[in-house]
Amino acid sequence: MARPGRPAVRVRGWIGVVVLGCAACAPRSAPWPDSYRLAVSREEAAVEAPTFPETTLRVAPVRGTFSAAGRDIHYSLRYQSPVHVGRYGESRWAAPPRRMIGEAVAAWLAAGGHWEAVLGPDDPGKADYVLHLEVLELMQVFPAPREGRAVLVVQAGLRGSREEPPRQERFSYQRASPRADARAAAEGQERNLARLCRDLERWLLEAVRERR
């Protein structure tokens, strides 16, 4: 559920609850745009002992397209124009989405307990494995009137300390978001983010098992 709040803070270690900033949507006359945060909570309990003891993982700063780099919340009316992109002028993300996606993923992975340590995007420390993420699309898309969806597409890459090619995977999500407002876009992306965190964790565990 979208809630008013501050931007997310940096994460490191075992933090178990994640926040992702986003904006509200109802247009109104106000000196500042509405700003909301989204919470992605982890219901699964952490494992009793690390799956990979003495193995550290770092989530590198997330790269991304223009819709993930700034604080505007974007939408596309593709039934009018396949290339036109608009923004909700009275609503903004609390911080650039690519930054908070990285913080959310790092906190989720740290809370799982599978690693000796998980370093967030702001931590310059060295790790055995580095997860690279690039947001290829983050937008509310309307292919027809009253038919909308929140779209999140992320390219992931995992690099180890050894000389071996990185493992790569693309994750794509679409969540029904028919209302033409920023709140609906934010709620859809919250659900997409939760799915991304779960899928990334499974993918990472499988990838590291294969390399050991």
N, C-alpha and C positions, 0 to 999 in steps of 0.2 A: 504494500500500500504506500503510495507516495505521501511523503510528509514534509512539512517545512523543516529546514535545518541548515546547518553549516556544511561547507564542502568536506569531503572525507579527508582524514589525516593519513600520514605515511604509516605503513605497516611493516612490522618485522617480528619474526619469531612465531608465537603460538596464538596470535589473536584469532578468536573464533567467530566474531560477528563482523560483517562487512557492510560498508555503506557506499553507495554510488550516487553521486550528485546528479540531479536533473531538475527540470523546471516544471512548474505548473502551467496551466493552460488558459484559464478563464480570462478573456480580454477585459481589462478595466483600466480606467484612468488612474495611474499611479506614478510616483516619481522614479521608482525603480522596478525593473521586471520581477515577476514572481519567480521564486527559486525554491525548489523542493529537493529532498533527498530520497533515495530508494534504498531499502535494506535487503540484502541477500543473506539470509541466515542458513546455517548449516544444521540440519536435523540429525545427520548421521554422527554417531559418537566417534571420537578419535580412536585409532587402534591402540592397544595396550603397549605395544613395543613397535619402534619404527620398522617398516617393511625393509628399508634400506638404511641400516645404522651406519654412521660415519660417512654418509653421503649427503651432500648439500646441494640445494637447488636455488638458482637465482632467477627471478622474473625480470627481464631487462625492460627498460622504458619502452612503452608501446608506441609503435608508429601508427599512422592512420591517414585516411583520406580527409578532405576538408571538413566533412560533416562530423568527424570525431576529434578534430584539432581545436576548434573554437568552442564557444559556449552557446551558440545558437542551436535551437532545436529545429531540424529540417523536416520538410515533407515534400512529396512529389505527386502532383495530379497527372498521372501518366495517361489517363484517358483524354486529357487535353493536349499534353505535350510530353513526349518521351524524355525530353532533356531538361524541362523547366523544373527548378527547385525553389521552393519558398521556405520561409521561416516564420515561426510564431513570435511576433515582435514583442509581446508582453511577457514572454516566458523564456527562461534561459536555463542551461545546465549550471549547477553550482560550481563546476570546474570543467575543464575540457574532458570529454568522455574517455579519450584514450588514456589519460592519466588515471582516472578513477577505475577504469576497467583493469588496468595493471595492478592497482592496489587491491581491488576486490579479488582478483585471481590469486594474488600472493597470499592474502589472508585466508582464503578458502583452503588452499593447499597446505598452509601451515597448520590450520586447525585439524586437518585430517590425520596428522601424526605419522605419516609414512616416511618422513625425511628427518635426518638429524637436525636440519635447520632449513628454513626457506627465507631467502632474502628478498625484500621488496625492491621496486624500481629505483628508490632513492638510495639504496645501500650499495656503495661501490665495492664491497667485499668480493673476494673470489669464491667460486663455487665449482663443484664437480660437473654440474650440468647447468646450462643457461637456456631458459625458455624465451624465445623471441615471438612476439605477437604483432600482427599488423591488421588493423581494422580496415577492411576493404569496403564495407558498406554499413551505415548505421543511419536508418531513415524510416519515417512513416510513409508508406507507399499506398496510393489509391489507384488501382487499375480500373476502377469504375466508381460511379457515385455510390456513396454509402457502403463501399466495399474496400476496407483498408486493412493493412497489416504492418506490424513493426518488423523490420528486416535488419538482421545482424549477420554479417559475414566476416569471419576472422581467419587469417592465415597464420598457422603456428609452425614454428621450427624449433627443434631441440638440438643443441650442440653439446658435445662432451669435451672433456679435456684431452682425449686421445685424437690422433689424426684419422678421422673417419668422417664421411659425408654426413651432413645434418639430416635428421629425419623431419619430414614435413607432412602437414595435414591441413585441409581446409574444413572449417566448421561453418555451417550455414543454418540459420534459424528464421522462421517466420511465425509470428503470433498475430492472431486476429486482433485488429485495432480499428474498428470501423468508424469510431467517432473522430471527427476532424478537429481535434484539439490536442494540445501538448500533454495533458494529463494521460490521455489514452496512449499516446506515443511512449510516455515514460513507463506506464504500467506494462506495456508490451515488451519494452526493452528490459525491464526488471526480470521478467520471466525468461527472456532469451539469455540474459546474463547467468541466471541460475543454471540453465541447461549447459551453457558453455563451461562453467566451472566444473560441473560433474563430468562432462565428456572429456575435458582436458585432463582431469585427474586420472581417469581410466586410461587414456591414451599415453600419458606420461609413464604410468606404472608399467604398462605393457612394453613401451619403448626401452625403458631402462632394464627390464628383465632380459630382453633380447640381447642387450649389449654386455651383459655380465658373464 
